[in-house]
Amino acid sequence: MVTSWYDNYNLFTKLTFKKSYNATKVYAGFYWSKLTKKGSIFGLPLSITIEPTTACNLGCPECPSGLKQFTRAEGNLKTDFYKKIIDEVQIHAFYLNFYFQGEPYINPNFLEMVAYAHSKKIYTATSTNAHFLTPQKAEETIKSGLSRLTISIDGTTQETYESYRKGGDLTKVLEGAKNMIEAKKILKSKTPYLIFQFLVVKPNEHQIEDAKTLATNLGVDEIRFKTAQVYDYQHGNSLIPTIEKYARYKKHHDGTYRLKNKMLNECWRGVRVLLHGTEK
């Protein structure tokens, strides 16, 4: 297993003097804006988010991609358009969040795009449902230079898993994870840093400890438990977990649900998502 220390070190190695100077300006602008209560931008984006595809093979109930409810056209990001963006941001950006709501591996040029960003000293992170991680694809993923790979697990039995991951096959998820772990061993690679992500909802909250055991037994680098966002929560939702720690919403005396945390009047994360420049 690779420690989170190495993952952080890998991210640090992407910093050049220009990127470090830009990051300093970005954070200075953020804290100056908080202090003065006026928006001030001193630097350029140090991280970007790019969506390689809007398509997905699953039908998760709280995902616009899975529900096919996009108002934009479904398709894959064009390679030439993508490379143009990377060429423009490589001087100041060092982190690429390479997913949004689609399944990245559906784009046939996805790993080629990862390799291009890697060649420009950009840390690359993506998230997948792991249904396409064959032994060959796992090897190609490692050779692309991908820095971090998050695999959505969301259940330790097929019944629980598919209660949220509609149309999904847990066996394929586990095989995909095993393929990645085996390929890393064969190629003697510490990357990508492999994370199991368990989206905690009511149907799977009873399997949290089982998920920890599964992650340890398989040998993934880390497991993370994520709270779920649901669109219709005001009057309750069957997905809201009963374990308060993992719920974003709290029931009040009038029977309605509200967000537990206050919405701060500040921007703490700027995200640039490319949802155009796609081709079918």
TORZA-928513 format. One record per residue: z negated, y negated, x negated of N, C-alpha, C in turn. Coordinates in steps of 0.1 Angstrom, whole numbers. Layout:
n.up, n.north, n.east, ca.up, ca.north, ca.east, c.up, c.north, c.east
Z, Y, X, Z, Y, X, Z, Y, X $
...
This chain:
n.up, n.north, n.east, ca.up, ca.north, ca.east, c.up, c.north, c.east
0, 12, -8, 0, 0, 0, 0, -13, -9 $
7, -23, -4, 7, -36, -11, -3, -45, -5 $
-10, -52, -13, -21, -61, -9, -15, -74, -4 $
-22, -81, 5, -18, -94, 9, -17, -104, -2 $
-25, -101, -13, -24, -110, -25, -10, -110, -31 $
-4, -98, -32, 10, -98, -37, 20, -105, -28 $
18, -104, -15, 27, -110, -6, 26, -126, -8 $
13, -131, -9, 12, -145, -12, 18, -149, -25 $
16, -140, -35, 22, -143, -48, 37, -144, -47 $
43, -134, -40, 57, -134, -38, 62, -147, -32 $
55, -152, -22, 58, -165, -16, 57, -177, -26 $
47, -176, -34, 44, -187, -44, 56, -187, -54 $
62, -176, -57, 73, -175, -67, 85, -182, -62 $
86, -185, -49, 98, -192, -44, 97, -207, -46 $
86, -212, -50, 84, -226, -52, 90, -231, -65 $
99, -241, -64, 103, -248, -75, 96, -262, -76 $
99, -270, -86, 92, -283, -86, 96, -291, -74 $
109, -291, -71, 114, -300, -60, 108, -295, -47 $
107, -282, -45, 102, -276, -33, 87, -279, -31 $
80, -278, -43, 65, -281, -43, 63, -296, -40 $
71, -305, -46, 70, -319, -43, 73, -322, -29 $
83, -316, -23, 86, -318, -9, 75, -313, 0 $
69, -302, -3, 58, -296, 5, 46, -306, 5 $
43, -312, -7, 32, -321, -8, 35, -333, 1 $
47, -338, 2, 50, -349, 10, 49, -346, 25 $
53, -333, 29, 52, -329, 42, 37, -329, 47 $
29, -323, 39, 15, -322, 43, 8, -336, 42 $
12, -344, 33, 7, -358, 33, 11, -366, 45 $
23, -364, 50, 27, -370, 62, 20, -365, 74 $
16, -352, 74, 9, -346, 85, -5, -352, 86 $
-12, -352, 75, -26, -358, 75, -26, -373, 77 $
-16, -380, 72, -16, -394, 74, -13, -397, 89 $
-5, -389, 95, -2, -391, 110, -15, -389, 118 $
-23, -378, 114, -36, -376, 121, -45, -388, 119 $
-45, -393, 107, -55, -404, 104, -51, -417, 111 $
-38, -420, 111, -34, -433, 117, -30, -432, 132 $
-29, -419, 137, -25, -417, 151, -10, -422, 153 $
-2, -422, 143, 12, -426, 144, 20, -415, 136 $
31, -411, 142, 39, -401, 136, 46, -406, 123 $
44, -399, 112, 50, -403, 99, 56, -391, 93 $
68, -391, 88, 74, -380, 82, 78, -384, 68 $
72, -378, 58, 74, -381, 44, 84, -371, 37 $
85, -359, 42, 93, -349, 35, 103, -342, 45 $
110, -333, 40, 119, -325, 48, 113, -311, 51 $
118, -304, 61, 112, -291, 64, 111, -282, 52 $
99, -276, 51, 96, -266, 40, 98, -252, 45 $
99, -250, 58, 102, -237, 64, 112, -239, 76 $
120, -229, 78, 129, -230, 89, 129, -216, 97 $
133, -217, 109, 135, -205, 117, 149, -204, 122 $
155, -192, 119, 169, -189, 123, 169, -177, 131 $
176, -177, 143, 177, -166, 151, 191, -159, 149 $
190, -147, 142, 203, -140, 139, 211, -135, 151 $
204, -132, 162, 211, -128, 174, 202, -131, 186 $
208, -132, 198, 201, -134, 210, 200, -121, 218 $
206, -110, 212, 206, -97, 219, 194, -89, 216 $
191, -80, 225, 180, -70, 222, 182, -57, 230 $
178, -46, 224, 180, -33, 230, 169, -29, 240 $
158, -37, 240, 147, -35, 249, 146, -45, 260 $
137, -42, 270, 135, -51, 281, 121, -55, 284 $
115, -61, 273, 101, -65, 275, 99, -76, 286 $
88, -74, 294, 87, -83, 306, 84, -97, 304 $
79, -101, 292, 77, -115, 289, 86, -121, 279 $
98, -115, 277, 107, -120, 267, 120, -124, 274 $
125, -136, 272, 138, -140, 278, 150, -131, 274 $
149, -127, 261, 160, -118, 256, 160, -105, 264 $
148, -99, 265, 147, -86, 272, 150, -87, 286 $
147, -98, 292, 149, -100, 307, 163, -105, 309 $
171, -108, 299, 184, -113, 300, 184, -126, 308 $
175, -135, 305, 173, -147, 312, 177, -160, 304 $
184, -158, 293, 189, -169, 285, 198, -178, 293 $
197, -191, 290, 207, -200, 296, 218, -202, 286 $
216, -197, 273, 227, -198, 263, 234, -185, 262 $
246, -185, 256, 254, -173, 255, 247, -163, 246 $
249, -150, 249, 244, -140, 240, 254, -137, 229 $
249, -136, 217, 258, -133, 206, 251, -133, 193 $
259, -132, 182, 253, -131, 168, 256, -144, 161 $
248, -147, 152, 250, -159, 143, 262, -157, 134 $
270, -167, 133, 281, -167, 124, 277, -168, 110 $
282, -160, 101, 278, -159, 87, 282, -172, 80 $
293, -178, 82, 297, -190, 75, 289, -202, 79 $
285, -202, 92, 277, -213, 97, 263, -212, 91 $
258, -199, 90, 245, -196, 85, 244, -201, 70 $
254, -197, 62, 254, -200, 48, 255, -215, 46 $
261, -222, 54, 262, -237, 53, 248, -243, 55 $
240, -237, 65, 227, -242, 67, 218, -239, 55 $
219, -227, 49, 211, -223, 38, 214, -232, 26 $
227, -235, 24, 231, -243, 13, 225, -257, 14 $
223, -262, 27, 218, -275, 29, 203, -276, 27 $
196, -265, 30, 181, -266, 30, 175, -260, 17 $
182, -253, 9, 177, -245, -2, 169, -254, -12 $
172, -267, -13, 165, -275, -23, 151, -278, -19 $
148, -279, -5, 135, -283, -1, 128, -272, 7 $
135, -262, 12, 128, -251, 21, 126, -239, 12 $
115, -232, 14, 112, -220, 7, 108, -208, 15 $
108, -210, 29, 104, -200, 38, 113, -199, 49 $
119, -187, 52, 128, -185, 63, 122, -175, 73 $
119, -179, 85, 115, -170, 95, 127, -166, 103 $
131, -153, 100, 145, -149, 104, 145, -141, 117 $
139, -146, 127, 139, -140, 140, 134, -150, 151 $
137, -147, 163, 131, -155, 174, 129, -146, 186 $
139, -144, 194, 137, -136, 206, 146, -123, 206 $
156, -123, 198, 165, -112, 198, 160, -101, 187 $
167, -90, 187, 164, -80, 177, 174, -82, 165 $
169, -86, 153, 177, -90, 142, 187, -80, 137 $
183, -67, 137, 192, -57, 132, 204, -54, 141 $
205, -60, 153, 217, -59, 161, 229, -67, 154 $
225, -77, 147, 236, -85, 140, 240, -77, 128 $
253, -72, 128, 258, -64, 117, 257, -70, 103 $
256, -84, 103, 256, -91, 90, 242, -96, 86 $
232, -91, 94, 218, -96, 92, 214, -94, 77 $
215, -82, 71, 209, -80, 58, 218, -88, 47 $
230, -90, 50, 238, -98, 41, 233, -112, 41 $
229, -117, 53, 223, -130, 54, 209, -131, 47 $
201, -121, 48, 189, -120, 41, 191, -121, 26 $
200, -113, 21, 203, -113, 7, 208, -127, 2 $
215, -134, 10, 220, -147, 6, 208, -157, 5 $
199, -157, 14, 187, -165, 13, 178, -161, 1 $
177, -148, -1, 170, -143, -13, 175, -149, -26 $
189, -149, -26, 195, -154, -39, 193, -169, -41 $
188, -176, -30, 186, -190, -32, 171, -193, -33 $
163, -182, -37, 149, -183, -39, 141, -188, -26 $
145, -181, -15, 138, -184, -2, 131, -171, 3 $
118, -173, 6, 110, -162, 11, 116, -159, 25 $
118, -146, 28, 124, -142, 41, 115, -133, 49 $
112, -136, 61, 104, -128, 70, 111, -125, 83 $
110, -113, 88, 116, -109, 101, 107, -100, 108 $
110, -98, 121, 103, -89, 130, 113, -80, 137 $
109, -68, 139, 118, -58, 145, 111, -48, 154 $
118, -42, 163, 112, -31, 171, 115, -18, 164 $
121, -18, 153, 123, -7, 144, 132, 5, 149 $
139, 3, 160, 147, 13, 165, 160, 16, 156 $
163, 6, 147, 175, 7, 139, 172, 10, 125 $
160, 13, 121, 156, 16, 107, 158, 30, 103 $
171, 34, 102, 174, 47, 97, 171, 47, 82 $
171, 59, 75, 169, 59, 61, 179, 50, 53 $
191, 50, 57, 201, 41, 50, 198, 27, 52 $
195, 23, 65, 192, 9, 68, 179, 4, 61 $
169, 13, 60, 157, 10, 52, 160, 7, 38 $
168, 15, 32, 172, 13, 18, 180, 0, 16 $
189, -3, 26, 196, -16, 25, 187, -28, 27 $
177, -26, 35, 167, -37, 38, 160, -40, 25 $
156, -30, 18, 149, -33, 5, 158, -39, -5 $
170, -35, -6, 180, -40, -16, 184, -55, -12 $
182, -58, 1, 186, -72, 5, 176, -82, -1 $
164, -78, -5, 154, -87, -10, 144, -92, 1 $
145, -86, 13, 136, -91, 24, 121, -91, 19 $
114, -102, 22, 101, -104, 17, 90, -97, 26 $
92, -99, 39, 82, -94, 48, 89, -88, 61 $
84, -76, 65, 89, -70, 77, 78, -66, 86 $
79, -72, 98, 69, -69, 109, 75, -60, 119 $
68, -49, 121, 72, -39, 131, 63, -40, 143 $
69, -42, 155, 61, -42, 167, 58, -28, 172 $
45, -25, 173, 40, -11, 176, 35, -10, 191 $
26, -18, 195, 22, -21, 209, 18, -8, 217 $
13, 2, 210, 9, 14, 217, 10, 26, 207 $
0, 36, 209, 0, 48, 201, 5, 60, 208 $
8, 59, 220, 14, 70, 228, 27, 64, 235 $
36, 73, 238, 49, 68, 244, 46, 61, 258 $
37, 67, 266, 34, 61, 279, 29, 47, 278 $
20, 45, 268, 14, 31, 267, 24, 22, 261 $
31, 27, 250, 41, 18, 244, 52, 13, 253 $
58, 22, 261, 69, 18, 270, 64, 10, 282 $
51, 10, 284, 46, 1, 295, 49, -13, 293 $
51, -17, 280, 55, -31, 277, 69, -31, 271 $
71, -22, 261, 84, -22, 254, 93, -13, 263 $
98, -19, 274, 107, -12, 283, 119, -7, 276 $
122, 6, 278, 134, 12, 272, 132, 16, 258 $
120, 14, 253, 117, 18, 239, 112, 32, 237 $
114, 37, 224, 110, 50, 220, 100, 49, 209 $
88, 53, 211, 78, 52, 200, 81, 61, 189 $
87, 72, 191, 91, 81, 180, 100, 74, 170 $
110, 67, 176, 119, 59, 167, 112, 48, 159 $
102, 42, 165, 94, 32, 158, 87, 38, 146 $
80, 49, 149, 73, 55, 138, 82, 61, 127 $
94, 66, 131, 103, 71, 121, 109, 60, 113 $
111, 48, 120, 116, 37, 112, 106, 32, 102 $
93, 32, 106, 82, 28, 97, 81, 37, 85 $
82, 50, 88, 82, 60, 77, 94, 59, 68 $
105, 56, 73, 117, 54, 65, 116, 43, 56 $
109, 32, 60, 107, 20, 52, 97, 24, 41 $
87, 30, 44, 76, 34, 34, 82, 43, 24 $
90, 53, 28, 96, 62, 19, 106, 56, 10 $
114, 47, 15, 124, 39, 8, 118, 30, -3 $
107, 24, 1, 99, 16, -9, 95, 24, -21 $
90, 37, -18, 85, 46, -28, 97, 50, -37 $
108, 54, -31, 119, 58, -39, 125, 48, -48 $
126, 35, -43, 131, 24, -50, 121, 17, -58 $
108, 21, -57, 97, 15, -65, 97, 0, -62 $
97, -3, -49, 97, -17, -45, 84, -21, -38 $
79, -33, -41, 67, -38, -34, 71, -45, -21 $
83, -48, -20, 88, -56, -8, 98, -47, 0 $
99, -50, 13, 92, -60, 20, 77, -56, 23 $
69, -66, 24, 55, -64, 28, 55, -59, 43 $
50, -48, 45, 51, -41, 58, 39, -43, 67 $
42, -49, 79, 31, -52, 89, 34, -45, 102 $
23, -38, 107, 23, -34, 121, 18, -45, 130 $
25, -49, 140, 20, -60, 149, 17, -53, 163 $
5, -54, 167, 1, -48, 180, -2, -60, 189 $
7, -62, 199, 5, -72, 209, -4, -67, 220 $
-16, -73, 220, -27, -67, 229, -25, -72, 243 $
-22, -62, 252, -22, -65, 266, -31, -54, 273 $
-33, -56, 286, -43, -48, 293, -39, -33, 292 $
-26, -29, 294, -23, -15, 293, -25, -8, 280 $
-26, -16, 269, -28, -9, 256, -41, -13, 249 $
-49, -21, 255, -61, -26, 247, -71, -14, 244 $
-70, -3, 251, -79, 8, 248, -74, 16, 235 $
-63, 12, 230, -57, 19, 218, -58, 11, 205 $
-66, 1, 205, -67, -8, 194, -72, 0, 181 $
-83, 8, 183, -88, 15, 172, -79, 26, 168 $
-72, 32, 177, -62, 43, 174, -50, 37, 166 $
-47, 24, 169, -36, 18, 162, -40, 15, 147 $
-53, 11, 145, -58, 9, 131, -57, 22, 123 $
-61, 33, 130, -61, 46, 123, -46, 50, 120 $
-37, 48, 130, -23, 51, 128, -17, 44, 116 $
-20, 31, 115, -15, 22, 104, -20, 27, 91 $
-33, 31, 90, -39, 36, 78, -32, 49, 74 $
-31, 58, 83, -25, 71, 80, -10, 71, 76 $
-3, 62, 82, 11, 60, 78, 13, 53, 64 $
4, 44, 62, 4, 37, 49, 11, 23, 49 $
11, 17, 61, 17, 3, 62, 7, -6, 54 $
12, -17, 50, 4, -26, 42, -7, -34, 50 $
-4, -36, 63, -14, -44, 71, -11, -41, 86 $
-21, -43, 94, -19, -43, 109, -25, -56, 114 $
-18, -62, 123, -23, -74, 130, -23, -73, 145 $
-33, -78, 151, -34, -78, 166, -31, -92, 171 $
-22, -93, 180, -17, -106, 184, -20, -108, 199 $
-25, -120, 203, -27, -123, 217, -13, -125, 224 $
-12, -122, 236, 0, -122, 244, 1, -135, 252 $
13, -141, 251, 16, -152, 260, 23, -146, 273 $
18, -150, 285, 25, -146, 297, 28, -159, 305 $
40, -159, 311, 45, -171, 318, 38, -174, 331 $
34, -164, 338, 28, -166, 351, 14, -161, 350 $
5, -170, 347, -9, -165, 345, -19, -172, 354 $
-15, -183, 361, -25, -191, 368, -33, -183, 379 $
-26, -173, 385, -33, -165, 395, -35, -151, 390 $
-36, -149, 377, -38, -136, 372, -25, -129, 368 $
-26, -119, 359, -14, -112, 355, -19, -98, 350 $
-12, -88, 353, -16, -75, 350, -16, -72, 335 $
-10, -81, 327, -9, -80, 313, -21, -86, 305 $
-28, -95, 312, -39, -102, 306, -50, -92, 302 $
-54, -90, 289, -64, -80, 286, -78, -84, 290 $
-86, -74, 292, -100, -77, 296, -109, -80, 284 $
-104, -77, 272, -112, -80, 260, -109, -95, 257 $
-120, -103, 259, -118, -117, 258, -112, -122, 245 $
-116, -115, 234, -111, -119, 221, -96, -119, 220 $
-89, -111, 227, -75, -109, 227, -68, -116, 239 $
-75, -123, 246, -69, -130, 258, -67, -145, 256 $
-56, -150, 259, -53, -165, 257, -58, -172, 270 $
-62, -164, 280, -65, -171, 293, -79, -166, 298 $
-85, -175, 305, -99, -172, 310, -100, -175, 325 $
-106, -166, 332, -107, -167, 347, -119, -177, 350 $
-116, -186, 359, -126, -196, 363, -132, -193, 377 $
-141, -201, 381, -149, -198, 393, -140, -198, 406 $
-129, -206, 405, -120, -207, 417, -110, -195, 417 $
-111, -186, 407, -103, -174, 407, -90, -176, 400 $
-87, -188, 395, -75, -191, 387, -78, -189, 372 $
-67, -187, 365, -68, -186, 350, -63, -198, 343 $
-69, -201, 332, -65, -213, 324, -65, -209, 310 $
-58, -217, 301, -58, -214, 287, -72, -216, 282 $
-77, -207, 273, -90, -208, 267, -91, -220, 258 $
-81, -222, 250, -82, -232, 240, -75, -245, 244 $
-81, -256, 240, -75, -269, 243, -62, -271, 236 $
-53, -279, 243, -41, -282, 237, -43, -295, 229 $
-41, -294, 215, -44, -305, 207, -32, -315, 207 $
-34, -328, 207, -24, -338, 207, -19, -341, 193 $
-13, -330, 187, -8, -331, 174, 2, -320, 171 $
12, -323, 163, 22, -313, 159, 17, -307, 146 $
14, -294, 146, 9, -288, 133, 20, -279, 127 $
30, -276, 135, 41, -268, 129, 54, -272, 135 $
63, -276, 126, 76, -279, 130, 86, -267, 128 $
93, -264, 139, 101, -252, 139, 116, -257, 142 $
125, -253, 133, 139, -255, 136, 145, -242, 139 $
149, -240, 151, 155, -228, 155, 170, -230, 158 $
178, -222, 151, 193, -223, 153, 197, -214, 164 $
200, -219, 176, 204, -211, 187, 219, -213, 191 $
226, -220, 182, 240, -221, 184, 247, -216, 172 $
260, -218, 171, 268, -212, 160, 269, -197, 161 $
269, -192, 173, 270, -177, 175, 283, -173, 179 $
286, -160, 177, 298, -154, 181, 295, -141, 188 $
303, -137, 198, 301, -125, 206, 307, -113, 198 $
